[in-house]
């Protein structure tokens, strides 16, 4: 079932790389697709009191943030203001008809006020086809939180036009090199508002969000051997969860939040175990003479994907939550690791090595193998909570930074810079 053509503009049949979204705003390949064009006008001040230069700067930022948010969505493309067109049409101010002539299907108008230390933003969403207002809403927050407010507006617009929630208030947790240490940081989905959440001078890696987004489980060498800790993002306090002899690594929380799949080597080689939320062992899931690692849950909690070298080289396998019915799903490349299950449950993205590490994906039957990113060394891919985007680390420009792409490997964006970044994980949608 396709989205209404008032949301998406479909181009002609027969072009290459066909794809179009369905009614749940999910990237699926069906036919040739072009994102719907949407314009965001500059924020207009409607108050009656004097505003400062800082207030003016905030308004300009609000415009650019909303444009960037909507353009980040694979379903929409930002239409910039064309001043040459305005001069040619002798327009002092853009009209809905003018935007329509620039191919915009929708237009967002913004108005701002600054009552005391607050920012109040109103938006109106218009259709250029009908020349009518579709929706309007008002949001208010402290000036310092203007970015979060604009992300709320973007989410509201996406929800209105696609029926699904936006991801613009989600966060990304990752490791960043700080001197000789690797500390954990949290930032907005676009890399802004970075905040350091560990400061122990050790190696902190492989973070994973809890289903409610309030906690991060991670592996740390702070006590010597690698152990698993749980970090409270509200207090930055972390507690030991798993400290068995040997390796304690790669925590993955089940969708219901009741179990932790992880890697332990307490009985010899690395195997996958299931812990409860306190860290007590519920069961051992694998029993092999080879190395088993990188567990990740399916969205329904019934299966776990993991990496094993039981056939000679590391490959991706799937087993049920009891450790049974194991099947191999990767056959391309000589080293495949770091699987991540799509929130839709149909595909797995991973890092696969041929001559270098690339970001690849395959469906859960082992078919439809795709290379999404090939340039540089690429690692640790993770899906966004809506399944339409992927974050990963890459050395494509020299330094290791974090990038995002859509689920087909398009729309590359660099979201960090100036440091050694790795092990990203995307937070769930807020409930």
Number of C-alpha atoms within 10 A of each C-alpha: 7 12 17 12 9 12 18 21 19 15 12 10 10 9 11 8 11 14 17 21 23 16 13 14 24 18 19 14 14 13 18 18 20 19 19 22 24 25 27 23 18 18 22 17 17 11 13 8 10 8 12 10 9 10 17 15 10 19 23 14 17 23 19 16 19 25 23 17 23 25 20 21 21 21 24 22 20 22 21 15 15 12 13 9 14 15 10 8 11 10 12 9 8 16 14 19 13 17 22 19 12 16 15 23 24 27 25 22 17 22 18 23 20 22 13 8 9 15 21 18 24 17 19 16 22 21 21 21 13 10 14 11 14 14 14 15 12 13 14 18 16 14 18 12 12 21 19 17 22 24 23 18 22 24 20 19 23 22 14 15 19 20 14 17 19 25 24 24 20 19 23 24 27 25 24 23 15 16 9 9 16 23 23 28 19 23 19 21 21 22 17 13 12 15 12 15 20 19 14 15 14 18 20 27 24 24 30 26 24 22 19 14 18 14 20 26 26 26 25 24 17 14 10 9 14 23 25 29 24 24 22 16 16 9 8 14 13 18 11 16 22 24 18 17 14 16 23 26 29 26 32 26 26 25 17 12 14 13 21 28 28 27 27 27 18 14 10 11 16 24 23 27 23 26 21 17 16 13 17 14 15 13 14 17 19 22 14 13 12 16 18 26 26 23 30 27 26 24 17 12 16 13 21 26 27 23 25 26 19 13 9 10 13 23 25 28 22 23 19 17 18 14 18 12 10 14 15 18 19 27 13 15 18 14 22 25 26 25 28 26 24 26 18 15 14 13 21 29 26 27 25 29 21 12 11 15 22 24 28 26 28 18 18 20 14 18 13 10 17 15 16 19 21 19 14 16 21 27 25 23 32 26 25 25 19 20 19 22 24 27 27 26 27 28 17 15 10 9 14 22 22 27 23 24 21 21 22 20 18 13 14 15 14 16 16 18 13 8 13 18 25 25 24 28 26 25 27 21 18 13 6
